[in-house]
């Protein structure tokens, strides 16, 4: 069994009631409110204990319970359609696991990140495109996920989206997101101008 960061939720607030436990008003966290993975022993509520398939070692499963959960949720929030084009901004732990999930599901993945090592990893994993964080992908995106804590990338990612595309912001903290001047930044069809 494994445990993620979220140790328990109230189950009663409107967020818990609608299945958005990550937004619970009174959550408890492993390693913050109660003993976590670095403790000698920890107690996990049965509703927040996850069975780990025997094919995974502890070392292989551990990232899935943190970075993997963050990436999985961000991917689902992005609204990526089957076979769609996904842009990933930033390419750390959650992002590279998300790319693998999206590729497994048949998506076309485009990675924009500043690190050349991360760009190389993205291409090795199967991304069609990997360039700098501000690069324009070669095709409009159906969905994008911002993992980088750089608010300045929000308008960059929005400009890369096709009509009806969704940007999911999955960073824990970010630098300021610049204001959009809708009169100046929007094109005649309501699209963000480059």
Secondary structure, DSSP 8 states (H G I E B T S, - for coil): -EE-SEEE--S-SHHHHTT-GGG-TT-EEBTTTB--TTSS-----GGGEE---TTS-HHHHHGGGTHHHHHHHHHHHTT--TT-EEEEES-SHHHHHHHHHHHHTT-EEEEE-S-HHHHHHHHHHT-SEEE-TT---SS-EEEEEE-SS-TTHHHHHHHHEEEEEEEEE--SS-S------HHHHB-TTS-B--
